[in-house]
């Protein structure tokens, strides 16, 4: 499995997580604050989706631009630019949404927290189960990647 496939799998499971958080958060929000609670749960879920997509999307774009070289200035520049964009966007959204009367802060925070923690868990699980090779070159048929019998390690 290559890095593009890993990021695509993370995006797929992130979408499933977002749908679950939106439904569960919407139900909890409905019982706590009716329509404002549902809207707050959807806002929190949407923010988590946007930030998850910006991370995976910036890595996919960086891989494409740097032609798969993860140790290049273009790769690091694009990924760092994505992180900076998320930081600025988060600060702006906190100030814009913080003063809104219709927003139930507890429900928005709960859905955002659930989505962020869930996306971190998805990242860990997908990467841990990706079966990335540790050696890029083909192993010698005779030794199958182990040192030869007379060689010192």
N, CA, C and O of each residue as an XYZ file, in Angstrom:
612
protein
N       0.862     -1.171      0.000
C       0.000      0.000      0.000
C       0.909      1.236      0.000
O       1.805      1.354      0.836
N       0.674      2.140     -0.931
C       1.496      3.353     -0.987
C       0.830      4.490     -0.210
O      -0.284      4.352      0.296
N       1.534      5.602     -0.132
C       1.051      6.717      0.694
C      -0.263      7.285      0.173
O      -1.124      7.658      0.970
N      -0.435      7.360     -1.133
C      -1.694      7.867     -1.695
C      -2.876      6.988     -1.293
O      -3.947      7.488     -0.948
N      -2.670      5.690     -1.340
C      -3.743      4.776     -0.939
C      -4.059      4.909      0.548
O      -5.217      4.810      0.953
N      -3.024      5.134      1.358
C      -3.234      5.313      2.790
C      -4.063      6.574      3.038
O      -5.012      6.548      3.822
N      -3.710      7.671      2.376
C      -4.452      8.929      2.557
C      -5.887      8.800      2.052
O      -6.805      9.352      2.658
N      -6.091      8.083      0.959
C      -7.441      7.873      0.448
C      -8.272      7.054      1.425
O      -9.456      7.326      1.621
N      -7.646      6.047      2.042
C      -8.360      5.237      3.033
C      -8.705      6.077      4.266
O      -9.785      5.936      4.839
N      -7.775      6.953      4.669
C      -8.044      7.842      5.799
C      -9.210      8.767      5.479
O     -10.069      8.997      6.330
N      -9.249      9.302      4.258
C     -10.362     10.165      3.866
C     -11.687      9.404      3.855
O     -12.709      9.935      4.290
N     -11.676      8.178      3.366
C     -12.899      7.369      3.332
C     -13.425      7.116      4.742
O     -14.602      7.351      5.014
N     -12.571      6.643      5.634
C     -13.001      6.368      7.003
C     -13.321      7.651      7.747
O     -14.159      7.649      8.649
N     -12.664      8.755      7.381
C     -13.003     10.044      7.973
C     -14.414     10.471      7.614
O     -15.117     11.056      8.439
N     -14.834     10.184      6.388
C     -16.211     10.478      5.981
C     -17.223      9.655      6.752
O     -18.274     10.159      7.147
N     -16.901      8.381      6.966
C     -17.791      7.513      7.749
C     -17.877      8.028      9.186
O     -18.961      8.084      9.768
N     -16.734      8.400      9.750
C     -16.716      8.952     11.106
C     -17.539     10.232     11.187
O     -18.315     10.414     12.125
N     -17.375     11.113     10.215
C     -18.107     12.384     10.222
C     -19.612     12.148     10.180
O     -20.369     12.834     10.866
N     -20.046     11.186      9.383
C     -21.477     10.880      9.324
C     -21.975     10.380     10.683
O     -23.052     10.768     11.136
N     -21.189      9.523     11.325
C     -21.590      9.003     12.638
C     -21.629     10.114     13.681
O     -22.562     10.183     14.481
N     -20.621     10.984     13.675
C     -20.594     12.081     14.646
C     -21.746     13.048     14.387
O     -22.351     13.557     15.331
N     -22.050     13.302     13.129
C     -23.158     14.209     12.808
C     -24.485     13.649     13.306
O     -25.298     14.389     13.860
N     -24.713     12.359     13.118
C     -25.977     11.752     13.546
C     -26.066     11.714     15.074
O     -27.062     12.145     15.654
N     -25.021     11.197     15.716
C     -25.049     11.085     17.182
C     -25.042     12.476     17.825
O     -25.793     12.739     18.765
N     -24.183     13.364     17.306
C     -24.144     14.728     17.838
C     -25.447     15.468     17.600
O     -25.888     16.252     18.441
N     -26.066     15.216     16.446
C     -27.356     15.842     16.165
C     -28.439     15.384     17.122
O     -29.265     16.185     17.561
N     -28.438     14.093     17.449
C     -29.424     13.573     18.400
C     -29.197     14.151     19.801
O     -30.140     14.583     20.463
N     -27.944     14.151     20.239
C     -27.635     14.726     21.557
C     -27.973     16.215     21.558
O     -28.559     16.724     22.514
N     -27.598     16.911     20.477
C     -27.892     18.339     20.375
C     -29.370     18.635     20.387
O     -29.798     19.639     20.956
N     -30.165     17.769     19.764
C     -31.613     17.962     19.753
C     -32.183     17.887     21.163
O     -33.042     18.687     21.533
N     -31.706     16.929     21.948
C     -32.219     16.786     23.310
C     -31.729     17.894     24.233
O     -32.407     18.229     25.205
N     -30.556     18.472     23.946
C     -30.018     19.528     24.807
C     -30.522     20.916     24.442
O     -30.836     21.717     25.322
N     -30.602     21.206     23.134
C     -30.923     22.582     22.739
C     -31.777     22.661     21.475
O     -31.792     23.693     20.804
N     -32.478     21.591     21.149
C     -33.362     21.561     19.977
C     -32.610     21.918     18.685
O     -31.559     21.339     18.408
N     -33.120     22.839     17.914
C     -32.534     23.170     16.608
C     -31.123     23.740     16.705
O     -30.269     23.437     15.871
N     -30.879     24.559     17.712
C     -29.537     25.125     17.890
C     -28.522     24.028     18.203
O     -27.365     24.118     17.792
N     -28.943     23.005     18.921
C     -28.046     21.892     19.238
C     -27.681     21.086     18.011
O     -26.529     20.686     17.840
N     -28.672     20.844     17.150
C     -28.405     20.109     15.911
C     -27.472     20.913     15.015
O     -26.513     20.375     14.462
N     -27.759     22.205     14.877
C     -26.895     23.056     14.052
C     -25.480     23.106     14.617
O     -24.514     23.095     13.854
N     -25.345     23.160     15.924
C     -24.025     23.200     16.556
C     -23.265     21.901     16.324
O     -22.058     21.921     16.080
N     -23.961     20.775     16.399
C     -23.315     19.485     16.138
C     -22.839     19.408     14.693
O     -21.753     18.899     14.414
N     -23.655     19.913     13.785
C     -23.256     19.896     12.376
C     -22.089     20.835     12.101
O     -21.231     20.525     11.274
N     -22.042     21.975     12.779
C     -20.917     22.902     12.623
C     -19.634     22.263     13.139
O     -18.596     22.334     12.480
N     -19.698     21.640     14.317
C     -18.520     20.970     14.870
C     -18.031     19.846     13.983
O     -16.826     19.677     13.796
N     -18.959     19.074     13.435
C     -18.602     17.981     12.530
C     -18.005     18.518     11.237
O     -17.021     17.974     10.734
N     -18.589     19.574     10.700
C     -18.070     20.162      9.453
C     -16.653     20.687      9.646
O     -15.808     20.518      8.766
N     -16.382     21.316     10.774
C     -15.024     21.802     11.040
C     -14.040     20.647     11.087
O     -12.946     20.742     10.530
N     -14.414     19.560     11.742
C     -13.522     18.407     11.818
C     -13.276     17.802     10.438
O     -12.156     17.398     10.126
N     -14.319     17.739      9.612
C     -14.164     17.200      8.252
C     -13.209     18.083      7.451
O     -12.314     17.577      6.774
N     -13.396     19.384      7.527
C     -12.550     20.313      6.770
C     -11.097     20.165      7.182
O     -10.215     20.108      6.326
N     -10.835     20.102      8.475
C      -9.452     20.010      8.929
C      -8.832     18.663      8.565
O      -7.657     18.605      8.203
N      -9.599     17.591      8.655
C      -9.102     16.266      8.258
C      -8.790     16.237      6.764
O      -7.759     15.710      6.345
N      -9.686     16.806      5.970
C      -9.478     16.820      4.520
C      -8.303     17.703      4.134
O      -7.579     17.380      3.192
N      -8.094     18.808      4.838
C      -6.953     19.665      4.537
C      -5.633     18.943      4.792
O      -4.684     19.102      4.025
N      -5.568     18.165      5.844
C      -4.341     17.421      6.133
C      -4.072     16.376      5.062
O      -3.004     16.370      4.450
N      -5.029     15.498      4.837
C      -4.837     14.433      3.848
C      -4.685     15.012      2.444
O      -3.866     14.532      1.660
N      -5.462     16.031      2.127
C      -5.365     16.652      0.803
C      -4.023     17.322      0.572
O      -3.479     17.250     -0.530
N      -3.478     17.973      1.597
C      -2.173     18.618      1.428
C      -1.073     17.578      1.240
O      -0.130     17.809      0.483
N      -1.180     16.443      1.913
C      -0.187     15.389      1.736
C      -0.298     14.781      0.344
O       0.721     14.534     -0.302
N      -1.516     14.534     -0.130
C      -1.689     14.005     -1.491
C      -1.177     14.992     -2.543
O      -0.511     14.590     -3.497
N      -1.482     16.269     -2.373
C      -0.994     17.283     -3.304
C       0.525     17.371     -3.257
O       1.174     17.480     -4.297
N       1.092     17.326     -2.062
C       2.549     17.398     -1.919
C       3.229     16.200     -2.574
O       4.286     16.343     -3.189
N       2.631     15.029     -2.443
C       3.197     13.845     -3.092
C       3.171     13.979     -4.607
O       4.118     13.593     -5.292
N       2.074     14.532     -5.123
C       1.958     14.696     -6.565
C       2.964     15.724     -7.089
O       3.620     15.495     -8.106
N       3.080     16.854     -6.391
C       3.981     17.917     -6.837
C       5.444     17.481     -6.717
O       6.254     17.767     -7.599
N       5.783     16.784     -5.616
C       7.173     16.383     -5.405
C       7.510     15.053     -6.067
O       8.607     14.528     -5.877
N       6.582     14.507     -6.839
C       6.753     13.242     -7.555
C       7.134     12.093     -6.620
O       7.986     11.268     -6.949
N       6.494     12.052     -5.460
C       6.688     10.962     -4.515
C       7.877     11.113     -3.594
O       8.087     10.264     -2.727
N       8.657     12.154     -3.749
C       9.814     12.379     -2.887
C       9.375     13.092     -1.617
O       9.073     14.285     -1.637
N       9.344     12.357     -0.521
C       8.892     12.953      0.732
C       9.971     13.820      1.375
O       9.684     14.593      2.290
N      11.199     13.696      0.905
C      12.290     14.498      1.441
C      12.647     15.569      0.408
O      13.739     15.574     -0.160
N      11.703     16.464      0.186
C      11.946     17.563     -0.743
C      11.330     18.836     -0.179
O      10.421     18.796      0.651
N      11.843     19.954     -0.645
C      11.334     21.235     -0.179
C       9.882     21.448     -0.556
O       9.112     22.021      0.215
N       9.505     20.987     -1.744
C       8.122     21.151     -2.192
C       7.170     20.389     -1.278
O       6.121     20.909     -0.899
N       7.533     19.161     -0.924
C       6.672     18.356     -0.058
C       6.477     19.040      1.293
O       5.347     19.227      1.745
N       7.588     19.410      1.933
C       7.497     20.036      3.245
C       6.801     21.393      3.174
O       6.049     21.749      4.081
N       7.040     22.147      2.113
C       6.403     23.447      1.973
C       4.894     23.348      1.849
O       4.165     24.133      2.455
N       4.428     22.398      1.076
C       2.981     22.237      0.887
C       2.321     21.733      2.169
O       1.270     22.238      2.563
N       2.927     20.746      2.819
C       2.345     20.217      4.052
C       2.355     21.286      5.149
O       1.366     21.447      5.864
N       3.462     22.013      5.285
C       3.526     23.085      6.274
C       2.534     24.194      5.942
O       1.902     24.749      6.841
N       2.395     24.519      4.672
C       1.408     25.522      4.267
C      -0.009     25.088      4.621
O      -0.824     25.912      5.037
N      -0.308     23.800      4.460
C      -1.622     23.276      4.855
C      -1.854     23.398      6.351
O      -2.950     23.747      6.790
N      -0.819     23.109      7.134
C      -0.957     23.241      8.590
C      -1.150     24.698      8.990
O      -1.963     24.998      9.865
N      -0.420     25.596      8.366
C      -0.582     27.019      8.672
C      -1.974     27.506      8.279
O      -2.591     28.284      9.007
N      -2.468     27.050      7.131
C      -3.815     27.403      6.699
C      -4.845     26.920      7.724
O      -5.779     27.651      8.054
N      -4.682     25.702      8.222
C      -5.611     25.186      9.230
C      -5.552     26.013     10.507
O      -6.586     26.291     11.115
N      -4.362     26.404     10.912
C      -4.209     27.206     12.127
C      -4.920     28.544     11.985
O      -5.678     28.938     12.872
N      -4.686     29.242     10.888
C      -5.313     30.546     10.661
C      -6.828     30.384     10.544
O      -7.582     31.167     11.121
N      -7.271     29.383      9.807
C      -8.698     29.128      9.647
C      -9.355     28.830     10.991
O     -10.465     29.296     11.251
N      -8.688     28.064     11.842
C      -9.242     27.746     13.155
C      -9.393     29.010     13.997
O     -10.433     29.213     14.623
N      -8.377     29.853     14.019
C      -8.438     31.089     14.806
C      -9.575     31.984     14.307
O     -10.336     32.527     15.107
N      -9.688     32.135     12.997
C     -10.756     32.962     12.424
C     -12.122     32.399     12.794
O     -13.016     33.147     13.190
N     -12.289     31.080     12.667
C     -13.581     30.472     12.966
C     -13.943     30.570     14.447
O     -15.116     30.715     14.793
N     -12.942     30.490     15.317
C     -13.221     30.641     16.751
C     -13.782     32.031     17.031
O     -14.744     32.174     17.785
N     -13.178     33.061     16.422
C     -13.669     34.423     16.654
C     -15.027     34.661     15.991
O     -15.886     35.335     16.561
N     -15.222     34.117     14.805
C     -16.499     34.329     14.097
C     -17.629     33.571     14.785
O     -18.704     34.127     15.011
N     -17.390     32.313     15.116
C     -18.460     31.492     15.698
C     -18.635     31.715     17.190
O     -19.698     31.417     17.736
N     -17.615     32.232     17.859
C     -17.686     32.412     19.309
C     -18.797     33.342     19.755
O     -19.363     33.142     20.829
N     -19.122     34.336     18.975
C     -20.136     35.298     19.369
C     -21.519     35.024     18.810
O     -22.413     35.854     18.978
N     -21.728     33.918     18.164
C     -23.022     33.611     17.562
C     -24.025     33.158     18.625
O     -23.729     32.295     19.451
N     -25.200     33.750     18.585
C     -26.251     33.429     19.562
C     -26.831     32.033     19.340
O     -27.215     31.365     20.300
N     -26.898     31.593     18.102
C     -27.548     30.329     17.782
C     -26.670     29.119     18.075
O     -27.151     27.987     18.030
N     -25.397     29.338     18.372
C     -24.462     28.234     18.563
C     -24.473     27.766     20.020
O     -24.255     28.560     20.935
N     -24.725     26.498     20.221
C     -24.620     25.887     21.547
C     -23.181     25.385     21.670
O     -22.800     24.389     21.056
N     -22.392     26.096     22.477
C     -20.945     25.836     22.533
C     -20.623     24.426     23.024
O     -19.672     23.815     22.535
N     -21.376     23.904     23.959
C     -21.105     22.569     24.492
C     -21.286     21.487     23.452
O     -20.462     20.579     23.346
N     -22.366     21.577     22.679
C     -22.624     20.577     21.649
C     -21.595     20.697     20.522
O     -21.096     19.686     20.027
N     -21.279     21.926     20.118
C     -20.274     22.126     19.057
C     -18.921     21.589     19.506
O     -18.236     20.914     18.738
N     -18.531     21.884     20.744
C     -17.253     21.406     21.252
C     -17.241     19.882     21.350
O     -16.251     19.247     20.986
N     -18.327     19.294     21.838
C     -18.394     17.839     21.969
C     -18.292     17.130     20.636
O     -17.578     16.135     20.509
N     -19.001     17.637     19.639
C     -18.939     16.985     18.322
C     -17.577     17.204     17.680
O     -17.051     16.304     17.025
N     -17.002     18.385     17.858
C     -15.666     18.652     17.323
C     -14.637     17.758     18.001
O     -13.768     17.200     17.331
N     -14.722     17.618     19.309
C     -13.789     16.776     20.048
C     -13.915     15.312     19.639
O     -12.909     14.632     19.440
N     -15.144     14.830     19.514
C     -15.357     13.442     19.102
C     -14.810     13.196     17.696
O     -14.194     12.161     17.439
N     -15.034     14.136     16.796
C     -14.553     13.973     15.425
C     -13.028     14.035     15.356
O     -12.417     13.264     14.617
N     -12.411     14.929     16.105
C     -10.952     15.042     16.087
C     -10.309     13.795     16.690
O      -9.376     13.241     16.109
N     -10.797     13.347     17.848
C     -10.239     12.142     18.464
C     -10.478     10.915     17.586
O      -9.614     10.045     17.475
N     -11.648     10.853     16.970
C     -11.920      9.745     16.056
C     -11.022      9.760     14.837
O     -10.570      8.709     14.384
N     -10.756     10.952     14.296
C      -9.881     11.018     13.122
C      -8.441     10.666     13.493
O      -7.726     10.075     12.684
N      -8.007     11.020     14.702
C      -6.681     10.601     15.153
C      -6.613      9.077     15.277
O      -5.620      8.464     14.887
N      -7.660      8.475     15.816
C      -7.696      7.021     15.917
C      -7.679      6.376     14.536
O      -7.000      5.370     14.329
N      -8.412      6.941     13.602
C      -8.417      6.418     12.235
C      -7.022      6.512     11.628
O      -6.553      5.561     11.003
N      -6.356      7.651     11.807
C      -4.993      7.807     11.290
C      -4.079      6.713     11.829
O      -3.340      6.087     11.070
N      -4.130      6.486     13.129
C      -3.263      5.485     13.751
C      -3.587      4.092     13.232
O      -2.679      3.338     12.885
N      -4.857      3.743     13.174
C      -5.245      2.399     12.748
C      -4.893      2.157     11.287
O      -4.347      1.106     10.952
N      -5.194      3.106     10.419
C      -4.909      2.922      8.995
C      -3.407      2.827      8.750
O      -2.960      1.970      7.987
N      -2.629      3.689      9.381
C      -1.183      3.659      9.168
C      -0.572      2.400      9.789
O       0.328      1.799      9.201
N      -1.046      1.999     10.959
C      -0.494      0.806     11.607
C      -0.803     -0.466     10.827
O      -0.029     -1.421     10.888
N      -1.897     -0.501     10.108
C      -2.279     -1.700      9.360
C      -1.963     -1.594      7.872
O      -2.447     -2.404      7.082
N      -1.161     -0.609      7.479
C      -0.927     -0.378      6.044
C       0.086     -1.315      5.425
O       0.141     -1.427      4.200
N       0.888     -1.990      6.226
C       1.896     -2.933      5.726
C       2.879     -2.258      4.781
O       3.096     -2.718      3.660
N       3.461     -1.182      5.238
C       4.486     -0.468      4.474
C       5.777     -1.278      4.501
O       6.174     -1.759      5.562
N       6.442     -1.438      3.356
C       7.729     -2.139      3.368
C       8.794     -1.270      4.036
O       8.775     -0.044      3.923
N       9.720     -1.925      4.731
C      10.797     -1.178      5.379
C      12.016     -1.058      4.480
O      12.882     -0.218      4.723
N      12.097     -1.886      3.442
C      13.210     -1.839      2.497
C      12.619     -1.664      1.113
O      11.729     -2.415      0.712
N      13.114     -0.670      0.380
C      12.575     -0.407     -0.952
C      13.156     -1.311     -2.024
O      12.454     -1.661     -2.973
N      14.422     -1.700     -1.900
C      15.056     -2.487     -2.958
C      14.683     -3.956     -2.829
O      14.340     -4.436     -1.749
N      14.759     -4.661     -3.959
C      14.464     -6.089     -3.955
C      15.565     -6.834     -3.217
O      16.741     -6.494     -3.342
N      15.190     -7.842     -2.455
C      16.165     -8.641     -1.709
C      16.869     -9.601     -2.655
O      16.293    -10.038     -3.652
N      18.112     -9.923     -2.341
C      18.873    -10.895     -3.117
C      18.209    -12.259     -2.969
O      17.853    -12.663     -1.862
N      18.042    -12.970     -4.088
C      17.367    -14.266     -4.042
C      18.078    -15.260     -3.130
O      17.428    -16.028     -2.421
N      19.429    -15.249     -3.146
C      20.185    -16.223     -2.374
C      20.065    -15.988     -0.871
O      19.852    -16.930     -0.107
N      20.201    -14.730     -0.446
C      20.180    -14.436      0.989
C      18.821    -13.960      1.474
O      18.586    -13.927      2.682
N      17.937    -13.597      0.588
C      16.594    -13.120      0.892
C      16.608    -11.974      1.896
O      15.765    -11.894      2.790
N      17.605    -11.076      1.722
C      17.674     -9.895      2.557
C      18.470    -10.068      3.824
O      18.743     -9.088      4.518
N      18.861    -11.323      4.156
C      19.677    -11.558      5.349
C      21.143    -11.474      4.966
O      21.485    -11.657      3.797
N      22.030    -11.196      5.943
C      23.452    -11.189      5.618
C      23.904    -12.578      5.179
O      23.384    -13.590      5.648
N      24.880    -12.612      4.273
C      25.426    -13.892      3.829
C      26.043    -14.629      5.018
O      26.403    -13.991      6.007
N      26.176    -15.968      4.946
C      26.588    -16.780      6.088
C      27.957    -16.379      6.644
O      28.173    -16.494      7.850
N      28.883    -15.913      5.807
C      30.210    -15.543      6.291
C      30.329    -14.065      6.613
O      31.366    -13.639      7.123
N      29.324    -13.283      6.339
C      29.418    -11.827      6.532
C      29.061    -11.453      7.958
O      28.267    -12.120      8.622
N      29.670    -10.372      8.407
C      29.345     -9.846      9.730
C      28.260     -8.783      9.583
O      28.213     -8.043      8.600
N      27.422     -8.733     10.552
C      26.326     -7.755     10.501
C      26.737     -6.408     10.988
O      25.925     -5.483     11.004
